[in-house]
Every structure is written in structure tokens, then in C-alpha cells.
């Protein structure tokens, strides 16, 4: 196997991050851009997004949009579509009007992505720099903004930009794994293979350390309680969603079920898993494989090919070379630490806010019951009491990720699969 990353359109510097995302569509799509740029203002009005979409023209997609423009169109339609469906998070709409449904479906077919928010168009091609720098020097959190977002908050920008930075930092690891695969094929003697493998595995470890450090920067910029109550519902999909049984009707297209946004849609971690021969059995593996359908086809192809022989782990194990084994295990331990940090974020952004919300709602219920008793004793009717609506967080998201998995269990099992791969 002659492993070359070029055939997957994997850039030597940017990887799968788009180098130069376009920021505007041709003038005929101005109506889309206007709505997408004003979602937060529309959300403040009763049925503001509903009314805006209702009055939006149906704009056909022709063959004149280039690849970059199609990506931007998907980003814009994703922001509008997710906001329309989840305008009231507790009562999401189950019909997407043809003004969004038809062009969103057409754009998605052209680029090979589903018509729902995905990692590629929400993050990897949806950024702009505040100040221009040479090459990738400008890729730091304080210098990056989203082109379009679901709202005006910096919190959601940080949530989308951190994965972008991590994807860029993964390039070092992915290139190193590619070189390691080549070395196993082309280097003739053990010492040459050993030298190259140790060098490559050290780079994988260094890359994962950087990625983990970036993941730690999520919470200072994205407030957990704010994200939990406001942003998670907007990112949830319509597969395995009890509020949208059977998915939603894309008017003029058909009825579909799609998972919402998920970190599992990042190709980089799945590529590193594959290169280090980490396998995920059971429901976790099924979900990770399903998320590949939310990636571009060349991203999925690289994951699949990276998992093919020759096996880095198998070579390190069968040679019984202690230095090789230590290098492999060190890389794997860095991957485990990355997974652990993801678990920390899950606790901070989902489990803790969910627990607090349940406690708050329980307290509210006790107060309402006490008040109801007082009202009855004073011969006032109970229907004068306000309804307990919490903070608008759909109940099915209390313990699930927006991709539809029981998040804590999923992440713990995925981490344990990494640990079990140690030599």
C-alpha cells in the first residue's frame, strides 16, 4: 500500500480545513443572507423566524455556484433551517417550508452532505480572520469569527471555532500516520522502520497534546449554562428525537431523519483512531460510522483507508521492541487524555447543568404545589397559577448529545476502547 494523502484532497498545511472560505453569495441570494445575518433579532419577535421564512422567495440552485459558494450556501441554509425548526425548542416544527427545503436539499446533494447542520459547513469552512496573518499564524481563538452563526453570541462562535483549531492541529498527527504507513511498506529493515515509526508516533503525541490544550479553552469562552439552555436545542436533529418522531417533512422533497451536530462528525479524531488501530465495537462504533455520512466522501475514504493494513499497532506489538511499544503507548495515552477532556466538557456543559435544571424544576414544583394549596385554602382557583416551563430545555436533551447518543456513557466507552488498545 502506497499511502498518499493527496488523493484525499488533504492539504499539507490546512488538512480538511478550507483555505479561503467565501463570505458572500451572488446577489440573487441576498434574501438568504439577510435572514441568516439577523436570526437573533428575528428570534426576539413572536414567530419572527417563521414569518421571515414564509416571505422568503424560493431561489433555485443552478450550476453557476462553485464549490466554495455551495459550502457557504449550505452554512446559510443550515442556520436558517435549524432556527426555523427549533424556534420554540419545546415544540419544534415538523415541516420545513419548500423555500428552505428544496435549495437545502439541492445544495447538499451537490456537495455530498445531508441537509442539516454539520461540522464541515458549521466550522471548517465557516470562519474569517479579524486580522490577516501569513499562512496559519492567524488561527488562534481571539483572531477568528464565524461567517454565519445561529445567533450573535460569542459563546457559540467559540464552540464552533475551537473544533476548527483542533482540526488544524490534527494535521501534524495525520501526516505522521501517513508517513508511518509508508515506512512499513517501503523501509527494508527493522531499524529503519523503527526510527521512522518512533519519529511519527512522537509527532502524533505532540499533535494530540496541542489538541487537548485547545479543548480546555472551550469553557472560558463558552458559558456552560448559556450553551446548555440556548444552543444545544438549536443543534439537535430529528433522528431519535422524541419531539420529532419520524423526522421532518422537507416540503417538496420528502420526509427524512438526520442526527444533529456532533463532535463525531470531525474526521480528524476518527482518522487518528484508525491510524492507531483503535476500534469501537457496539453502539459506539455504529454511531461513529453513521456520522461519516455527515462528512464529505473524501473524509470518509481517508478514515477507511487509514484503517487498512499495514497496521502500526500490529508491527509495534509483534517486534517486541520496548522503545517502539513505549512510543505507540505514549501516542495512545495522549489520545486517551483527549477523550478524557471531552468527558470533562460533557460534565461541565451537559451533566451539571442538567442536574441543576432538574433540581430547579423540582423546587419550582414544590413552590407551585404549596402556592396551590394556599390558593385553595383561600378559595382561589388553581388555574390562576403560571405553568412551570423551566428554561425551555427539551427533556430528551437532558442526558443526550445533540447527535442523539447518551453522551456520558458514549464518551466513557469510547475512551475505554482507546485504553484497551494499549500494548
C-alpha positions as a Markdown table, in Angstrom:
| # | Residue | x | y | z |
|---|---|---|---|---|
| 1 | Unk | 0.0 | 0.0 | 0.0 |
| 2 | Unk | 1.5 | 3.4 | -1.1 |
| 3 | Unk | -0.3 | 5.7 | 1.3 |
| 4 | Unk | -0.6 | 9.2 | -0.1 |
| 5 | Unk | -2.8 | 11.9 | 1.5 |
| 6 | Unk | -3.0 | 14.0 | -1.7 |
| 7 | Unk | -5.6 | 11.7 | -3.3 |
| 8 | Unk | -8.0 | 12.6 | -0.4 |
| 9 | Unk | -7.6 | 16.4 | -1.1 |
| 10 | Unk | -5.9 | 16.6 | 2.3 |
| 11 | Unk | -3.8 | 19.8 | 2.3 |
| 12 | Unk | -0.3 | 19.6 | 3.7 |
| 13 | Unk | -0.9 | 22.7 | 5.9 |
| 14 | Unk | -4.7 | 23.1 | 6.3 |
| 15 | Unk | -5.7 | 19.4 | 6.2 |
| 16 | Unk | -9.5 | 19.4 | 5.6 |
| 17 | Unk | -9.9 | 23.0 | 6.8 |
| 18 | Unk | -11.0 | 25.2 | 3.8 |
| 19 | Unk | -8.1 | 27.6 | 3.0 |
| 20 | Unk | -10.2 | 30.6 | 1.7 |
| 21 | Unk | -13.9 | 30.4 | 2.6 |
| 22 | Unk | -16.0 | 32.8 | 0.6 |
| 23 | Unk | -18.1 | 35.2 | 2.7 |
| 24 | Unk | -20.8 | 36.2 | 0.2 |
| 25 | Unk | -23.1 | 34.6 | -2.3 |
| 26 | Unk | -24.1 | 36.2 | -5.6 |
| 27 | Unk | -26.7 | 39.0 | -5.3 |
| 28 | Unk | -29.7 | 36.8 | -6.1 |
| 29 | Unk | -29.3 | 35.0 | -2.8 |
| 30 | Unk | -29.4 | 38.2 | -0.8 |
| 31 | Unk | -32.7 | 37.2 | 0.9 |
| 32 | Unk | -31.0 | 34.2 | 2.4 |
| 33 | Unk | -28.1 | 36.2 | 3.7 |
| 34 | Unk | -30.3 | 38.9 | 5.2 |
| 35 | Unk | -32.3 | 36.3 | 7.2 |
| 36 | Unk | -29.2 | 34.4 | 8.3 |
| 37 | Unk | -27.5 | 37.6 | 9.4 |
| 38 | Unk | -30.5 | 38.7 | 11.5 |
| 39 | Unk | -31.6 | 35.4 | 13.2 |
| 40 | Unk | -31.1 | 36.8 | 16.7 |
| 41 | Unk | -33.2 | 39.9 | 16.0 |
| 42 | Unk | -35.9 | 37.7 | 14.4 |
| 43 | Unk | -35.9 | 35.3 | 17.4 |
| 44 | Unk | -36.8 | 38.2 | 19.7 |
| 45 | Unk | -40.1 | 38.7 | 17.8 |
| 46 | Unk | -43.1 | 36.3 | 18.2 |
| 47 | Unk | -42.8 | 33.9 | 15.3 |
| 48 | Unk | -40.1 | 36.2 | 13.8 |
| 49 | Unk | -38.2 | 33.4 | 12.0 |
| 50 | Unk | -41.4 | 31.8 | 10.9 |
| 51 | Unk | -42.7 | 35.0 | 9.2 |
| 52 | Unk | -39.3 | 35.7 | 7.6 |
| 53 | Unk | -39.1 | 32.2 | 6.1 |
| 54 | Unk | -42.7 | 32.4 | 5.0 |
| 55 | Unk | -41.9 | 35.6 | 3.0 |
| 56 | Unk | -38.6 | 34.2 | 1.7 |
| 57 | Unk | -38.6 | 33.5 | -2.1 |
| 58 | Unk | -37.8 | 30.0 | -3.5 |
| 59 | Unk | -34.5 | 30.6 | -5.1 |
| 60 | Unk | -33.4 | 27.8 | -7.5 |
| 61 | Unk | -29.8 | 26.4 | -7.4 |
| 62 | Unk | -28.2 | 26.5 | -10.8 |
| 63 | Unk | -24.8 | 25.2 | -12.0 |
| 64 | Unk | -23.1 | 28.6 | -11.6 |
| 65 | Unk | -22.3 | 28.2 | -7.9 |
| 66 | Unk | -18.7 | 27.0 | -7.4 |
| 67 | Unk | -17.6 | 24.6 | -4.6 |
| 68 | Unk | -16.9 | 27.3 | -2.1 |
| 69 | Unk | -20.2 | 29.0 | -2.8 |
| 70 | Unk | -22.1 | 25.8 | -2.3 |
| 71 | Unk | -20.4 | 25.3 | 1.1 |
| 72 | Unk | -21.5 | 28.8 | 2.1 |
| 73 | Unk | -25.0 | 28.2 | 0.8 |
| 74 | Unk | -25.2 | 25.0 | 3.0 |
| 75 | Unk | -24.0 | 27.0 | 6.0 |
| 76 | Unk | -26.6 | 29.8 | 5.5 |
| 77 | Unk | -29.5 | 27.4 | 4.9 |
| 78 | Unk | -28.4 | 25.3 | 7.9 |
| 79 | Unk | -28.5 | 28.4 | 10.1 |
| 80 | Unk | -32.0 | 29.3 | 8.8 |
| 81 | Unk | -33.3 | 25.8 | 8.8 |
| 82 | Unk | -32.2 | 24.8 | 12.3 |
| 83 | Unk | -33.5 | 28.1 | 13.6 |
| 84 | Unk | -36.9 | 27.6 | 11.9 |
| 85 | Unk | -37.4 | 24.1 | 13.2 |
| 86 | Unk | -36.3 | 25.0 | 16.8 |
| 87 | Unk | -37.8 | 28.5 | 17.1 |
| 88 | Unk | -39.7 | 27.1 | 20.1 |
| 89 | Unk | -37.3 | 24.3 | 21.4 |
| 90 | Unk | -40.0 | 22.6 | 23.4 |
| 91 | Unk | -42.3 | 22.4 | 20.3 |
| 92 | Unk | -40.1 | 22.1 | 17.2 |
| 93 | Unk | -41.8 | 22.3 | 13.9 |
| 94 | Unk | -42.0 | 19.1 | 11.8 |
| 95 | Unk | -42.4 | 20.7 | 8.4 |
| 96 | Unk | -39.6 | 22.6 | 6.6 |
| 97 | Unk | -41.1 | 25.0 | 4.0 |
| 98 | Unk | -40.1 | 24.5 | 0.4 |
| 99 | Unk | -38.3 | 27.9 | 0.3 |
| 100 | Unk | -35.6 | 26.3 | 2.5 |
| 101 | Unk | -36.2 | 22.5 | 2.0 |
| 102 | Unk | -35.7 | 22.4 | -1.8 |
| 103 | Unk | -32.5 | 24.5 | -2.1 |
| 104 | Unk | -31.0 | 23.0 | 1.1 |
| 105 | Unk | -31.6 | 19.5 | -0.4 |
| 106 | Unk | -30.1 | 20.6 | -3.8 |
| 107 | Unk | -27.0 | 22.2 | -2.3 |
| 108 | Unk | -26.5 | 19.1 | -0.1 |
| 109 | Unk | -26.7 | 16.7 | -3.0 |
| 110 | Unk | -24.1 | 18.7 | -5.0 |
| 111 | Unk | -21.5 | 18.7 | -2.2 |
| 112 | Unk | -22.4 | 15.3 | -0.7 |
| 113 | Unk | -23.6 | 16.3 | 2.7 |
| 114 | Unk | -27.1 | 15.8 | 4.4 |
| 115 | Unk | -29.4 | 18.8 | 4.6 |
| 116 | Unk | -28.8 | 19.5 | 8.3 |
| 117 | Unk | -26.2 | 21.3 | 10.3 |
| 118 | Unk | -22.8 | 19.5 | 10.1 |
| 119 | Unk | -19.3 | 20.0 | 11.3 |
| 120 | Unk | -17.9 | 20.7 | 7.8 |
| 121 | Unk | -20.1 | 23.7 | 7.0 |
| 122 | Unk | -20.7 | 25.0 | 10.5 |
| 123 | Unk | -17.0 | 25.1 | 11.4 |
| 124 | Unk | -14.4 | 24.0 | 8.8 |
| 125 | Unk | -15.4 | 26.4 | 6.1 |
| 126 | Unk | -17.3 | 29.0 | 8.2 |
| 127 | Unk | -14.6 | 31.2 | 9.5 |
| 128 | Unk | -13.0 | 34.6 | 8.9 |
| 129 | Unk | -10.0 | 36.3 | 10.4 |
| 130 | Unk | -10.2 | 39.6 | 12.3 |
| 131 | Unk | -6.6 | 40.4 | 11.3 |
| 132 | Unk | -4.7 | 39.0 | 8.3 |
| 133 | Unk | -1.7 | 36.8 | 9.0 |
| 134 | Unk | 0.6 | 34.8 | 6.8 |
| 135 | Unk | -0.4 | 31.2 | 6.4 |
| 136 | Unk | -1.9 | 29.6 | 9.5 |
| 137 | Unk | -0.4 | 32.1 | 12.0 |
| 138 | Unk | -3.8 | 33.7 | 12.3 |
| 139 | Unk | -5.6 | 30.6 | 13.5 |
| 140 | Unk | -5.9 | 31.5 | 17.2 |
| 141 | Unk | -9.2 | 31.9 | 19.0 |
| 142 | Unk | -9.1 | 35.7 | 19.6 |
| 143 | Unk | -8.5 | 36.3 | 15.8 |
| 144 | Unk | -11.3 | 34.1 | 14.5 |
| 145 | Unk | -15.0 | 34.7 | 13.9 |
| 146 | Unk | -17.8 | 32.8 | 12.2 |
| 147 | Unk | -19.1 | 34.0 | 8.8 |
| 148 | Unk | -22.6 | 32.9 | 9.8 |
| 149 | Unk | -24.0 | 31.6 | 13.1 |
| 150 | Unk | -27.2 | 30.6 | 14.7 |
| 151 | Unk | -27.1 | 33.7 | 16.9 |
| 152 | Unk | -25.0 | 36.7 | 17.7 |
| 153 | Unk | -23.3 | 35.3 | 20.8 |
| 154 | Unk | -19.5 | 34.9 | 21.2 |
| 155 | Unk | -20.3 | 31.7 | 23.1 |
| 156 | Unk | -21.5 | 29.8 | 20.1 |
| 157 | Unk | -18.6 | 31.2 | 18.0 |
| 158 | Unk | -16.1 | 29.8 | 20.5 |
| 159 | Unk | -18.0 | 26.5 | 20.4 |
| 160 | Unk | -17.6 | 26.3 | 16.7 |
| 161 | Unk | -14.1 | 27.8 | 16.4 |
| 162 | Unk | -12.3 | 25.5 | 18.9 |
| 163 | Unk | -13.1 | 22.4 | 16.8 |
| 164 | Unk | -11.8 | 24.3 | 13.8 |
| 165 | Unk | -8.5 | 25.0 | 15.6 |
| 166 | Unk | -8.3 | 21.3 | 16.7 |
| 167 | Unk | -8.9 | 20.1 | 13.2 |
| 168 | Unk | -5.9 | 22.3 | 12.0 |
| 169 | Unk | -3.7 | 21.0 | 14.9 |
| 170 | Unk | -4.6 | 17.4 | 13.9 |
| 171 | Unk | -2.8 | 17.8 | 10.5 |
| 172 | Unk | 0.6 | 17.0 | 12.1 |
| 173 | Unk | -0.8 | 13.7 | 13.5 |
| 174 | Unk | -2.5 | 12.7 | 10.3 |
| 175 | Unk | 0.6 | 13.4 | 8.2 |
| 176 | Unk | 2.7 | 11.5 | 10.6 |
| 177 | Unk | 0.4 | 8.5 | 10.5 |
| 178 | Unk | 0.6 | 8.6 | 6.7 |
| 179 | Unk | 4.4 | 8.6 | 6.8 |
| 180 | Unk | 4.3 | 5.7 | 9.3 |
| 181 | Unk | 2.2 | 3.6 | 7.0 |
| 182 | Unk | 4.6 | 4.3 | 4.1 |
| 183 | Unk | 7.6 | 3.4 | 6.2 |
| 184 | Unk | 6.0 | 0.0 | 7.0 |
| 185 | Unk | 5.8 | -0.7 | 3.3 |
| 186 | Unk | 9.0 | 0.8 | 1.9 |
| 187 | Unk | 11.6 | 0.6 | 4.6 |
| 188 | Unk | 13.5 | -2.6 | 4.2 |
| 189 | Unk | 15.0 | -3.3 | 7.6 |
| 190 | Unk | 13.6 | -3.1 | 11.2 |
| 191 | Unk | 15.9 | -0.4 | 12.4 |
| 192 | Unk | 14.9 | 2.0 | 9.6 |
| 193 | Unk | 11.2 | 1.2 | 10.2 |
| 194 | Unk | 11.7 | 1.6 | 14.0 |
| 195 | Unk | 13.4 | 5.0 | 13.6 |
| 196 | Unk | 10.6 | 6.3 | 11.3 |
| 197 | Unk | 7.8 | 4.9 | 13.5 |
| 198 | Unk | 9.2 | 6.4 | 16.7 |
| 199 | Unk | 9.5 | 9.8 | 15.0 |
| 200 | Unk | 6.0 | 9.6 | 13.6 |
| 201 | Unk | 4.4 | 8.4 | 16.8 |
| 202 | Unk | 6.1 | 11.2 | 18.7 |
| 203 | Unk | 4.5 | 13.7 | 16.3 |
| 204 | Unk | 1.1 | 12.1 | 16.8 |
| 205 | Unk | 1.6 | 12.5 | 20.6 |
| 206 | Unk | 2.7 | 16.2 | 20.2 |
| 207 | Unk | -0.3 | 16.9 | 18.0 |
| 208 | Unk | -2.8 | 15.3 | 20.4 |
| 209 | Unk | -1.3 | 17.3 | 23.3 |
| 210 | Unk | -2.0 | 20.5 | 21.4 |
| 211 | Unk | -5.5 | 19.4 | 20.5 |
| 212 | Unk | -6.2 | 18.6 | 24.2 |
| 213 | Unk | -5.0 | 22.0 | 25.3 |
| 214 | Unk | -7.2 | 23.7 | 22.8 |
| 215 | Unk | -10.2 | 21.7 | 24.0 |
| 216 | Unk | -9.5 | 23.0 | 27.5 |
| 217 | Unk | -10.1 | 26.6 | 26.2 |
| 218 | Unk | -13.8 | 25.9 | 25.5 |
| 219 | Unk | -15.2 | 26.8 | 28.9 |
| 220 | Unk | -13.6 | 30.2 | 29.4 |
| 221 | Unk | -15.2 | 31.4 | 26.2 |
| 222 | Unk | -18.4 | 29.4 | 26.0 |
| 223 | Unk | -20.6 | 29.6 | 29.2 |
| 224 | Unk | -21.9 | 26.2 | 30.1 |
| 225 | Unk | -25.3 | 27.2 | 31.4 |
| 226 | Unk | -25.9 | 29.5 | 28.5 |
| 227 | Unk | -24.9 | 26.9 | 26.0 |
| 228 | Unk | -27.0 | 24.2 | 27.7 |
| 229 | Unk | -30.2 | 26.2 | 27.7 |
| 230 | Unk | -29.9 | 28.2 | 24.4 |
| 231 | Unk | -27.6 | 26.5 | 22.0 |
| 232 | Unk | -28.0 | 22.7 | 22.4 |
| 233 | Unk | -31.6 | 22.7 | 21.3 |
| 234 | Unk | -30.7 | 24.6 | 18.2 |
| 235 | Unk | -28.1 | 22.0 | 17.3 |
| 236 | Unk | -30.3 | 19.0 | 17.8 |
| 237 | Unk | -31.5 | 16.9 | 14.9 |
| 238 | Unk | -34.6 | 14.9 | 14.0 |
| 239 | Unk | -33.4 | 11.4 | 14.4 |
| 240 | Unk | -34.1 | 9.5 | 17.7 |
| 241 | Unk | -35.8 | 12.8 | 18.7 |
| 242 | Unk | -39.0 | 12.1 | 20.7 |
| 243 | Unk | -40.3 | 15.6 | 19.9 |
| 244 | Unk | -40.0 | 14.8 | 16.2 |
| 245 | Unk | -40.9 | 11.2 | 15.8 |
| 246 | Unk | -40.4 | 10.1 | 12.2 |
| 247 | Unk | -38.2 | 13.1 | 11.4 |
| 248 | Unk | -39.4 | 16.2 | 9.5 |
| 249 | Unk | -41.1 | 16.8 | 6.1 |
| 250 | Unk | -38.8 | 18.7 | 3.7 |
| 251 | Unk | -41.6 | 20.3 | 1.7 |
| 252 | Unk | -41.3 | 19.4 | -2.0 |
| 253 | Unk | -38.6 | 16.8 | -1.2 |
| 254 | Unk | -39.6 | 14.1 | 1.3 |
| 255 | Unk | -39.6 | 13.1 | 4.9 |
| 256 | Unk | -36.1 | 12.5 | 6.5 |
| 257 | Unk | -34.4 | 11.8 | 9.8 |
| 258 | Unk | -31.0 | 13.2 | 10.5 |
| 259 | Unk | -28.8 | 13.4 | 13.5 |
| 260 | Unk | -27.9 | 16.8 | 14.8 |
| 261 | Unk | -24.4 | 18.4 | 15.1 |
| 262 | Unk | -21.9 | 16.2 | 16.8 |
| 263 | Unk | -18.2 | 16.2 | 17.5 |
| 264 | Unk | -18.1 | 12.7 | 16.0 |
| 265 | Unk | -18.5 | 14.4 | 12.6 |
| 266 | Unk | -14.9 | 15.6 | 12.9 |
| 267 | Unk | -12.8 | 13.5 | 10.5 |
| 268 | Unk | -9.6 | 14.1 | 12.4 |
| 269 | Unk | -10.2 | 12.0 | 15.5 |
| 270 | Unk | -11.7 | 9.1 | 13.5 |
| 271 | Unk | -8.6 | 9.2 | 11.3 |
| 272 | Unk | -6.3 | 9.1 | 14.3 |
| 273 | Unk | -8.3 | 6.3 | 15.8 |
| 274 | Unk | -8.0 | 4.4 | 12.5 |
| 275 | Unk | -4.2 | 5.0 | 12.2 |
| 276 | Unk | -3.5 | 3.8 | 15.7 |
| 277 | Unk | -5.8 | 0.8 | 15.2 |
| 278 | Unk | -8.3 | 1.8 | 17.8 |
| 279 | Unk | -11.6 | 0.1 | 17.1 |
| 280 | Unk | -15.0 | 0.9 | 18.6 |
| 281 | Unk | -17.4 | -2.0 | 18.8 |
| 282 | Unk | -21.1 | -2.0 | 19.6 |
| 283 | Unk | -23.4 | 1.0 | 19.6 |
| 284 | Unk | -20.5 | 3.5 | 19.8 |
| 285 | Unk | -18.9 | 2.1 | 16.6 |
| 286 | Unk | -22.3 | 2.1 | 14.9 |
| 287 | Unk | -22.8 | 5.8 | 15.8 |
| 288 | Unk | -19.3 | 6.8 | 14.7 |
| 289 | Unk | -19.8 | 5.0 | 11.4 |
| 290 | Unk | -23.1 | 6.7 | 10.9 |
| 291 | Unk | -21.5 | 10.1 | 11.5 |
| 292 | Unk | -19.2 | 9.5 | 8.5 |
| 293 | Unk | -22.3 | 10.1 | 6.3 |
| 294 | Unk | -22.3 | 13.6 | 7.7 |
| 295 | Unk | -18.8 | 14.1 | 6.3 |
| 296 | Unk | -17.5 | 14.7 | 2.8 |
| 297 | Unk | -16.8 | 11.4 | 0.9 |
| 298 | Unk | -13.1 | 12.0 | 0.8 |
| 299 | Unk | -13.0 | 12.4 | 4.6 |
| 300 | Unk | -14.8 | 9.0 | 5.0 |
| 301 | Unk | -12.4 | 7.4 | 2.4 |
| 302 | Unk | -9.4 | 8.5 | 4.4 |
| 303 | Unk | -10.8 | 7.1 | 7.6 |
| 304 | Unk | -11.5 | 3.7 | 5.9 |
| 305 | Unk | -8.1 | 3.6 | 4.1 |
| 306 | Unk | -6.2 | 4.6 | 7.3 |
| 307 | Unk | -7.6 | 1.5 | 9.0 |
| 308 | Unk | -6.3 | -0.8 | 6.3 |
| 309 | Unk | -3.0 | -2.8 | 6.6 |
| 310 | Unk | -0.2 | -2.4 | 7.3 |
| 311 | Unk | -1.0 | -2.0 | 11.0 |
| 312 | Unk | 1.1 | 0.3 | 13.1 |
| 313 | Unk | 0.0 | -1.3 | 16.3 |
| 314 | Unk | 0.5 | -4.9 | 15.0 |
| 315 | Unk | 4.1 | -4.1 | 13.9 |
| 316 | Unk | 4.9 | -2.4 | 17.3 |
| 317 | Unk | 3.5 | -5.4 | 19.1 |
| 318 | Unk | 4.9 | -8.3 | 17.1 |
| 319 | Unk | 8.5 | -6.9 | 17.1 |
| 320 | Unk | 8.5 | -6.9 | 20.9 |
| 321 | Unk | 10.7 | -3.8 | 20.8 |
| 322 | Unk | 10.3 | -1.9 | 24.1 |
| 323 | Unk | 11.1 | 1.5 | 22.6 |
| 324 | Unk | 8.5 | 1.0 | 19.8 |
| 325 | Unk | 5.9 | -0.2 | 22.3 |
| 326 | Unk | 6.5 | 2.9 | 24.5 |
| 327 | Unk | 6.2 | 5.2 | 21.6 |
| 328 | Unk | 2.9 | 3.6 | 20.5 |
| 329 | Unk | 1.5 | 3.6 | 24.0 |
| 330 | Unk | 2.5 | 7.2 | 24.6 |
| 331 | Unk | 0.6 | 8.3 | 21.5 |
| 332 | Unk | -2.4 | 6.2 | 22.6 |
| 333 | Unk | -2.3 | 7.7 | 26.1 |
| 334 | Unk | -2.4 | 11.2 | 24.6 |
| 335 | Unk | -5.5 | 10.1 | 22.6 |
| 336 | Unk | -7.0 | 8.8 | 25.9 |
| 337 | Unk | -6.3 | 12.2 | 27.6 |
| 338 | Unk | -8.1 | 14.0 | 24.7 |
| 339 | Unk | -11.1 | 11.7 | 25.2 |
| 340 | Unk | -10.9 | 12.4 | 28.9 |
| 341 | Unk | -11.0 | 16.1 | 28.3 |
| 342 | Unk | -14.1 | 15.6 | 26.1 |
| 343 | Unk | -15.7 | 13.8 | 29.1 |
| 344 | Unk | -14.8 | 16.8 | 31.3 |
| 345 | Unk | -16.6 | 19.1 | 28.9 |
| 346 | Unk | -19.6 | 16.8 | 28.7 |
| 347 | Unk | -19.9 | 17.0 | 32.5 |
| 348 | Unk | -19.4 | 20.8 | 32.5 |
| 349 | Unk | -21.8 | 21.6 | 29.6 |
| 350 | Unk | -24.5 | 18.9 | 30.0 |
| 351 | Unk | -24.5 | 16.8 | 33.1 |
| 352 | Unk | -24.0 | 19.5 | 35.7 |
| 353 | Unk | -26.5 | 22.0 | 34.0 |
| 354 | Unk | -29.0 | 19.1 | 33.6 |
| 355 | Unk | -28.7 | 18.2 | 37.3 |
| 356 | Unk | -29.2 | 21.9 | 38.3 |
| 357 | Unk | -32.2 | 22.2 | 36.0 |
| 358 | Unk | -33.9 | 19.1 | 37.4 |
| 359 | Unk | -33.3 | 20.5 | 40.9 |
| 360 | Unk | -34.6 | 23.9 | 39.9 |
| 361 | Unk | -37.7 | 22.4 | 38.4 |
| 362 | Unk | -38.3 | 20.2 | 41.4 |
| 363 | Unk | -38.1 | 23.3 | 43.7 |
| 364 | Unk | -40.4 | 25.2 | 41.4 |
| 365 | Unk | -42.9 | 22.3 | 41.5 |
| 366 | Unk | -42.8 | 22.3 | 45.3 |
| 367 | Unk | -43.4 | 26.1 | 45.4 |
| 368 | Unk | -46.3 | 25.7 | 42.9 |
| 369 | Unk | -47.8 | 22.9 | 45.0 |
| 370 | Unk | -47.5 | 25.0 | 48.2 |
| 371 | Unk | -49.0 | 28.0 | 46.4 |
| 372 | Unk | -51.8 | 25.9 | 45.0 |
| 373 | Unk | -52.6 | 24.7 | 48.5 |
| 374 | Unk | -52.7 | 28.2 | 49.8 |
| 375 | Unk | -54.9 | 29.4 | 46.9 |
| 376 | Unk | -57.3 | 26.5 | 47.5 |
| 377 | Unk | -57.5 | 27.3 | 51.2 |
| 378 | Unk | -58.3 | 31.0 | 50.3 |
| 379 | Unk | -60.9 | 29.8 | 47.8 |
| 380 | Unk | -58.9 | 31.0 | 44.8 |
| 381 | Unk | -58.7 | 28.8 | 41.7 |
| 382 | Unk | -55.6 | 26.9 | 40.8 |
| 383 | Unk | -55.8 | 27.8 | 37.2 |
| 384 | Unk | -54.6 | 31.3 | 38.1 |
| 385 | Unk | -51.1 | 29.8 | 38.7 |
| 386 | Unk | -48.5 | 30.1 | 36.0 |
| 387 | Unk | -47.4 | 27.0 | 34.2 |
| 388 | Unk | -44.0 | 25.6 | 35.2 |
| 389 | Unk | -42.0 | 25.7 | 31.9 |
| 390 | Unk | -38.4 | 25.6 | 33.3 |
| 391 | Unk | -35.9 | 27.3 | 31.0 |
| 392 | Unk | -37.1 | 25.9 | 27.7 |
| 393 | Unk | -34.7 | 22.9 | 27.5 |
| 394 | Unk | -36.3 | 19.8 | 25.8 |
| 395 | Unk | -36.3 | 16.9 | 28.2 |
| 396 | Unk | -34.7 | 14.4 | 25.8 |
| 397 | Unk | -31.6 | 16.6 | 25.7 |
| 398 | Unk | -31.0 | 16.4 | 29.5 |
| 399 | Unk | -28.7 | 13.4 | 29.1 |
| 400 | Unk | -28.1 | 13.2 | 25.4 |
| 401 | Unk | -25.8 | 14.8 | 22.9 |
| 402 | Unk | -27.3 | 16.7 | 20.0 |
| 403 | Unk | -26.2 | 13.8 | 17.8 |
| 404 | Unk | -28.7 | 11.6 | 19.7 |
| 405 | Unk | -26.4 | 9.5 | 21.9 |
| 406 | Unk | -26.5 | 9.1 | 25.7 |
| 407 | Unk | -23.4 | 11.3 | 25.9 |
| 408 | Unk | -21.6 | 10.4 | 29.1 |
| 409 | Unk | -21.9 | 6.6 | 28.5 |
| 410 | Unk | -20.9 | 7.0 | 24.9 |
| 411 | Unk | -17.8 | 9.0 | 25.8 |
| 412 | Unk | -16.7 | 6.7 | 28.6 |
| 413 | Unk | -17.0 | 3.7 | 26.4 |
| 414 | Unk | -15.1 | 5.3 | 23.5 |
| 415 | Unk | -12.3 | 6.3 | 26.0 |
| 416 | Unk | -12.2 | 2.7 | 27.3 |
| 417 | Unk | -11.8 | 1.4 | 23.8 |
| 418 | Unk | -8.7 | 3.6 | 23.4 |
| 419 | Unk | -7.3 | 2.3 | 26.7 |
| 420 | Unk | -7.9 | -1.3 | 25.8 |
| 421 | Unk | -5.7 | -0.8 | 22.7 |
| 422 | Unk | -2.5 | -0.3 | 24.7 |
| 423 | Unk | 0.2 | -2.9 | 24.1 |
